[in-house]
Amino acid sequence: MHADKSQGERTRALEDFKSGKIRVLVATDIAQRGLDVSGISHVINYDVPQQPEDYVHRIGRTGRAGADGVSISFAGEDDSYQLPSIEALLGRKISCETPPTHLLRAVERKRP
């Protein structure tokens, strides 16, 4: 679901996701706010939003009404500068994990 889709196409994709017809919804920032979908177990962020409130809205898709949910965010070096303000808003630390060395080496070998 992205901005180049018509509103009708975005609405149809969201309805298909809500009904279970499709199990995974991939969306750009167009979907970071205003979606009301219950039962989302996982949110995966390809990047960390620039605004802490946007991060909270994205991960808020899980764990609604006391339900459990998991949020995973991929963060590069530049994204790490956003973490202190997000943690301050959340009132807690975000656990971070560095990828295993063998995966980092694989990426380094592919760079030109």
C-alpha positions as CSV (number, residue, x, y, z in Angstrom):
1,M,0.0,0.0,0.0
2,H,1.6,3.2,-1.1
3,A,0.8,6.7,-2.4
4,D,1.0,5.7,-6.1
5,K,-2.1,3.5,-5.5
6,S,-5.5,4.9,-5.9
7,Q,-7.6,5.4,-2.8
8,G,-9.8,2.5,-3.9
9,E,-6.8,0.2,-4.3
10,R,-5.5,1.2,-0.9
11,T,-9.0,0.6,0.7
12,R,-9.3,-2.8,-1.0
13,A,-5.9,-3.9,0.2
14,L,-6.7,-2.8,3.8
15,E,-10.1,-4.6,3.7
16,D,-8.4,-7.8,2.3
17,F,-5.9,-7.6,5.2
18,K,-8.6,-7.0,7.8
19,S,-10.6,-10.0,6.5
20,G,-7.6,-12.3,6.4
21,K,-7.7,-12.7,2.7
22,I,-4.1,-11.5,2.7
23,R,-1.9,-12.2,5.7
24,V,0.8,-9.6,5.3
25,L,0.4,-5.9,4.4
26,V,3.4,-3.9,3.3
27,A,2.9,-0.2,3.5
28,T,4.8,3.0,3.1
29,D,4.5,6.0,5.5
30,I,1.0,6.5,4.0
31,A,-0.2,3.9,6.5
32,Q,1.7,5.0,9.6
33,R,-1.3,6.8,11.1
34,G,-5.1,6.4,11.0
35,L,-5.4,2.7,10.3
36,D,-7.6,0.8,12.7
37,V,-6.9,-2.9,12.4
38,S,-7.3,-5.2,15.4
39,G,-5.3,-8.3,15.9
40,I,-2.0,-7.3,14.4
41,S,0.7,-9.4,16.0
42,H,3.8,-7.9,14.3
43,V,4.9,-4.6,12.9
44,I,8.3,-4.4,11.1
45,N,9.7,-1.0,10.4
46,Y,12.2,-0.8,7.5
47,D,13.4,2.5,9.0
48,V,13.0,4.5,12.1
49,P,10.7,7.5,11.7
50,Q,12.2,11.0,12.2
51,Q,9.4,11.9,14.7
52,P,9.1,9.9,18.0
53,E,5.3,10.2,17.8
54,D,5.3,8.5,14.4
55,Y,7.2,5.6,15.8
56,V,4.7,5.2,18.6
57,H,1.8,5.3,16.1
58,R,3.5,2.6,13.9
59,I,4.2,0.2,16.8
60,G,0.8,1.0,18.3
61,R,-0.7,-1.2,15.6
62,T,0.2,-4.1,17.9
63,G,-0.8,-4.7,21.5
64,R,-4.1,-2.9,21.3
65,A,-6.5,-3.2,24.2
66,G,-3.9,-5.0,26.2
67,A,-3.1,-7.6,23.6
68,D,0.5,-8.6,23.0
69,G,2.5,-7.6,20.0
70,V,6.0,-7.4,18.6
71,S,7.6,-4.5,16.9
72,I,10.9,-4.8,15.0
73,S,12.7,-1.9,13.5
74,F,15.7,-2.0,11.2
75,A,18.0,0.9,12.1
76,G,21.2,2.0,10.4
77,E,23.8,4.3,12.0
78,D,21.9,7.5,11.1
79,D,18.6,6.0,12.6
80,S,20.3,5.4,15.9
81,Y,20.3,9.2,16.6
82,Q,16.4,9.0,16.8
83,L,16.4,6.4,19.6
84,P,17.0,8.6,22.6
85,S,14.0,10.8,21.8
86,I,11.8,7.8,21.1
87,E,12.9,6.2,24.4
88,A,12.1,9.4,26.3
89,L,8.6,9.4,24.8
90,L,8.1,5.7,25.6
91,G,9.6,6.1,29.1
92,R,11.7,2.9,28.5
93,K,14.8,1.7,26.7
94,I,14.5,0.0,23.4
95,S,16.4,-3.3,23.2
96,C,18.9,-3.2,20.3
97,E,20.7,-6.1,18.7
98,T,23.6,-5.9,16.3
99,P,23.5,-8.4,13.4
100,P,25.9,-11.3,13.6
101,T,29.4,-10.5,12.3
102,H,29.1,-13.0,9.4
103,L,26.0,-11.1,8.1
104,L,27.8,-7.8,8.3
105,R,30.8,-9.2,6.4
106,A,28.5,-10.5,3.7
107,V,27.1,-7.0,3.2
108,E,30.6,-5.5,3.1
109,R,31.7,-7.9,0.4
110,K,28.8,-6.8,-1.8
111,R,29.6,-3.1,-1.7
112,P,31.3,-1.7,-4.7
